Amino acid sequence: MIYLTQLIYIHEGQQDIFHQFEDVALPLLDKYQGKLLLRIRPSQGQVIAGELESPYEVHLVSFPSQAAFDGFKQDKERERFLHLKDASVRKVVLIQGMSL
């Protein structure tokens, strides 16, 4: 099992476009045995300390294998809507890990 945490930073005012992409991408997780474990949208004042700016959203997802994650990333339906992600997302920090 692999775990992926995404810190997602979007362009100002592009929330609706980002949500359109998520409406397509998130349901595709099931096709690759992926699970959305957490989807958090932190608000101002919730960060106690740190050097990073607060992201628009934090996603924690799991996949049974790297191959399953790779399949999700290369999914043709998801690829058709990547222009929405490109238009709305400024930066993503991806942290990959495993359960200990």
SULSULLIN-V917364 format. One record per residue. RES is the residue in three letters. NEAR is the number of other C-alpha atoms within 12 Angstrom. Layout:
res = <RES	RES>
near = <NEAR	NEAR>
This chain:
res = <MET	ILE	TYR	LEU	THR	GLN	LEU	ILE	TYR	ILE	HIS	GLU	GLY	GLN	GLN	ASP	ILE	PHE	HIS	GLN	PHE	GLU	ASP	VAL	ALA	LEU	PRO	LEU	LEU	ASP	LYS	TYR	GLN	GLY	LYS	LEU	LEU	LEU	ARG	ILE	ARG	PRO	SER	GLN	GLY	GLN	VAL	ILE	ALA	GLY	GLU	LEU	GLU	SER	PRO	TYR	GLU	VAL	HIS	LEU	VAL	SER	PHE	PRO	SER	GLN	ALA	ALA	PHE	ASP	GLY	PHE	LYS	GLN	ASP	LYS	GLU	ARG	GLU	ARG	PHE	LEU	HIS	LEU	LYS	ASP	ALA	SER	VAL	ARG	LYS	VAL	VAL	LEU	ILE	GLN	GLY	MET	SER	LEU>
near = <20	24	27	30	27	28	29	31	30	29	21	15	15	20	23	18	23	30	22	23	27	26	18	24	29	29	20	26	29	20	20	26	24	30	27	25	18	18	21	20	21	19	14	11	9	13	14	12	9	8	8	12	22	25	29	30	27	26	29	28	33	30	31	24	21	21	16	24	27	17	23	30	24	19	22	14	21	25	19	16	24	23	16	26	30	21	23	27	31	21	20	24	23	17	18	21	18	17	11	6>
